[in-house]
Amino acid sequence: MSDQDDDIILSELSDDDLVAQMFDDLYDGLREEIEEGVNILLERGWQPYDILTKALVGGMTIVGNDFRDGILFVPEVLLAANAMKGGMAILKPLLVETGAPRMGKMVIGTVKGDIHDIGKNLVSMMMEGAGFEVVDLGINNAVDKYLDALEAEQPDILGMSALLTTTMPYMKVVIDTMKEKGIREDYIVLVGGAPLNEEFGRAIGADAYCRDAAVAVETAKAFVARKHNRIAARA
C-alpha cells in the first residue's frame, strides 16, 4: 500500500469505496484491514453472503486472475488468502446461521506417502475464496481416509495432490477403489501437483488435471455448474 493509503479510515468510506478498498487490501494481504472491513459492512446491515461474494470473492477473483497470468506469485497469493481467511473466520458462523448458498463443497488432501502441502493449501484457500466450502484432510492420506471423508461430508468434489513421482500413482488407487464401490460417478475428481499432466489425469480416470490453484477454481466452477444443470434438467 502507498503512504496515502495508510491515511485511509475505512469507516469513513462509502459502501462502494469500502468494497473497492477491500479489493486492494486483499491484494496486498492485509488481514487486519479485511477483518475491519467485514465488521464495518456487518454493522451497516450487509448480509454475510453479500460480503462474501461482493467483497471477498470479488477481491480474490482479481488475485486468482493475476496469479494465473503470472503477475502475482505463490507467496503473494498465500498472503492474500490469509487475509481472506481472516474475513471468512468472521463470516463462517453467520453464513451457517443464515443458511446462505455455497458454490459447492470440496474434500481435498495430499495422497499417501506425500507430505507436501503448499500447493494443496493454496488450492484450498483459493477455493474458499471462490465461495466453496473446503474440507482439508491434510497430508499422507490413505484411500480409507478419502472414502470416509466422502461418506461423511458428501462433497461435490474430491481433490487429490501429489508432489512426488513415487506417490502420484496412488491417486489411481483411490479412483479405482471408488469405482469398485460404485461411487466414482457421484463425485467430481480433480488432481494436481508438479509431476502431473493432463495425460496422467486422463489415464487414471480423473475428471480433470489442474496445473495450479487458479485453474483448479475455474475447473471446479465449470464442473459444479454442469452438475447442477444436469440435476435441474432431471427435476
C-alpha positions in Angstrom: 0.0 0.0 0.0 1.1 3.6 -0.6 1.7 6.2 2.1 -1.6 7.8 1.0 -3.4 4.6 1.6 -2.1 4.5 5.2 -4.2 7.5 6.0 -7.5 5.9 4.8 -10.1 5.4 7.6 -12.2 2.5 6.4 -15.3 3.5 8.5 -15.5 6.9 6.7 -15.7 5.3 3.2 -19.0 4.7 1.4 -20.0 1.1 0.8 -18.8 1.1 -2.8 -15.5 2.7 -1.9 -15.0 0.4 1.1 -15.5 -2.7 -1.1 -13.0 -1.3 -3.6 -10.5 -0.7 -0.8 -11.1 -4.3 0.5 -10.1 -5.5 -3.0 -6.8 -3.6 -2.7 -6.3 -4.8 0.9 -6.9 -8.4 -0.1 -4.5 -8.0 -3.0 -1.9 -6.6 -0.5 -2.6 -9.4 2.0 -3.7 -7.1 4.8 -5.6 -9.4 7.1 -6.5 -6.9 9.9 -7.9 -4.4 7.3 -10.0 -7.1 5.8 -11.4 -8.1 9.2 -12.1 -4.5 9.9 -13.9 -4.0 6.6 -16.0 -7.1 7.1 -17.1 -5.9 10.5 -17.9 -2.4 9.2 -20.1 -3.9 6.4 -21.9 -6.1 9.0 -22.5 -3.1 11.2 -24.1 -1.3 8.2 -26.5 -4.2 7.7 -24.9 -6.1 4.9 -25.9 -9.8 4.7 -22.9 -12.1 5.3 -23.4 -13.8 1.9 -23.2 -10.4 0.1 -20.0 -9.6 2.0 -18.6 -12.9 1.0 -19.4 -12.7 -2.7 -19.1 -9.0 -3.4 -16.1 -8.1 -1.2 -14.1 -11.2 -0.5 -14.8 -13.4 -3.6 -14.7 -10.4 -5.8 -11.3 -9.4 -4.5 -9.9 -12.9 -4.6 -11.0 -13.3 -8.2 -8.6 -10.5 -9.1 -5.9 -12.2 -7.1 -6.6 -15.5 -8.9 -6.6 -13.9 -12.3 -3.3 -12.2 -11.7 -1.8 -15.4 -10.3 -2.9 -17.3 -13.4 -1.4 -14.6 -15.7 1.9 -14.6 -13.8 1.5 -11.1 -12.3 1.3 -12.5 -8.7 3.3 -15.4 -7.3 2.7 -18.0 -4.6 4.0 -16.0 -1.6 1.8 -13.1 -2.5 -1.3 -15.3 -3.1 -0.7 -17.0 0.2 -0.8 -13.6 1.9 -4.0 -12.7 0.1 -5.5 -16.0 1.0 -4.6 -15.5 4.7 -6.3 -12.1 4.6 -9.3 -13.8 3.1 -9.3 -16.3 5.9 -9.5 -13.5 8.4 -12.7 -12.3 6.9 -14.0 -15.8 6.5 -13.5 -16.5 10.2 -15.9 -13.8 11.0 -18.4 -14.7 8.3 -18.5 -18.5 8.5 -20.7 -18.8 11.7 -23.0 -16.2 10.3 -23.3 -17.9 6.9 -24.2 -21.2 8.7 -26.9 -19.3 10.7 -28.5 -17.7 7.7 -28.2 -20.9 5.5 -26.5 -19.0 2.8 -25.9 -20.8 -0.5 -22.5 -22.0 -1.3 -20.8 -22.6 -4.7 -20.2 -26.2 -3.7 -18.2 -28.4 -1.4 -14.7 -29.9 -1.8 -12.7 -32.6 0.1 -9.0 -32.2 -0.6 -5.9 -33.9 0.6 -2.3 -34.9 -0.3 -2.0 -38.6 -1.1 -0.4 -41.4 1.0 3.3 -41.2 1.3 3.5 -37.5 0.4 3.9 -34.8 3.0 4.0 -31.7 0.6 1.1 -29.3 1.2 1.9 -25.8 -0.1 0.1 -26.4 -3.4 -2.8 -28.1 -1.7 -3.1 -25.3 0.8 -3.1 -22.7 -1.9 -5.9 -24.6 -3.8 -7.9 -24.9 -0.5 -7.6 -21.1 0.2 -8.4 -20.1 -3.4 -11.4 -22.4 -3.4 -12.7 -20.9 -0.2 -12.0 -17.5 -1.8 -14.3 -18.5 -4.7 -17.1 -19.4 -2.3 -16.6 -23.2 -1.9 -16.7 -25.0 1.4 -13.5 -26.9 1.8 -12.7 -29.8 4.0 -8.9 -30.2 4.1 -7.7 -33.7 5.1 -4.0 -32.6 5.2 -1.1 -34.8 4.1 -0.4 -38.5 3.7 -4.0 -39.7 3.1 -4.7 -43.4 2.6 -7.6 -44.5 0.5 -9.8 -45.2 3.5 -9.4 -41.6 4.8 -10.6 -40.2 1.5 -13.6 -42.6 1.4 -14.5 -41.9 5.0 -14.5 -38.2 4.2 -16.6 -38.6 1.1 -19.2 -40.5 3.1 -19.2 -38.1 6.0 -19.0 -34.8 4.0 -20.9 -35.6 0.8 -18.9 -33.1 -1.2 -19.3 -32.2 -4.9 -15.6 -32.6 -5.5 -12.7 -34.7 -4.4 -9.3 -33.1 -4.8 -6.0 -35.0 -4.6 -2.5 -33.6 -4.7 1.0 -35.2 -5.1 4.4 -33.6 -5.5 6.4 -36.8 -5.9 6.5 -39.1 -8.9 6.5 -42.0 -6.5 3.3 -41.0 -4.8 1.2 -39.8 -7.8 0.2 -43.4 -8.8 -1.7 -43.6 -5.5 -4.3 -41.3 -7.0 -5.3 -44.2 -9.3 -5.6 -46.5 -6.2 -8.2 -44.1 -4.8 -10.1 -43.7 -8.0 -10.1 -47.4 -8.7 -11.4 -48.1 -5.2 -14.2 -45.6 -5.8 -15.1 -47.4 -9.0 -15.2 -50.8 -7.1 -17.5 -49.3 -4.5 -19.8 -47.9 -7.2 -19.3 -44.3 -6.1 -17.0 -42.9 -8.7 -19.7 -41.1 -10.7 -21.1 -39.4 -7.5 -18.1 -37.1 -7.3 -16.0 -34.7 -9.5 -12.4 -35.8 -9.1 -9.7 -33.2 -9.6 -6.0 -33.9 -9.4 -2.9 -31.7 -9.3 0.8 -31.4 -8.4 4.1 -30.6 -10.1 4.8 -34.0 -11.7 1.3 -34.5 -13.1 -0.1 -33.6 -16.5 -3.3 -33.8 -18.4 -2.4 -37.2 -19.9 -1.8 -38.6 -16.5 -5.1 -37.2 -15.2 -7.0 -38.9 -18.1 -5.0 -42.2 -17.7 -6.0 -42.6 -14.0 -9.7 -41.7 -14.6 -9.8 -38.2 -13.0 -12.3 -35.7 -14.3 -9.5 -33.1 -14.8 -5.9 -32.2 -14.1 -5.4 -28.7 -12.7 -2.0 -27.2 -13.2 -2.4 -24.6 -10.5 -4.8 -23.1 -7.9 -6.3 -20.6 -10.3 -7.1 -23.3 -12.9 -8.5 -25.5 -10.1 -11.0 -22.8 -9.2 -12.1 -22.3 -12.8 -12.4 -26.0 -13.4 -14.3 -26.6 -10.2 -16.8 -23.9 -11.0 -17.4 -25.3 -14.5 -17.9 -28.9 -13.3 -20.2 -27.9 -10.5 -22.3 -25.7 -12.8 -22.6 -28.7 -15.2 -23.6 -31.0 -12.3 -26.3 -28.5 -11.1 -27.6 -28.1 -14.7 -27.9 -31.9 -15.0 -29.8 -32.2 -11.7 -32.1 -29.3 -12.7 -32.8 -31.0 -16.1 -33.8 -34.2 -14.4 -36.1 -32.4 -11.9 
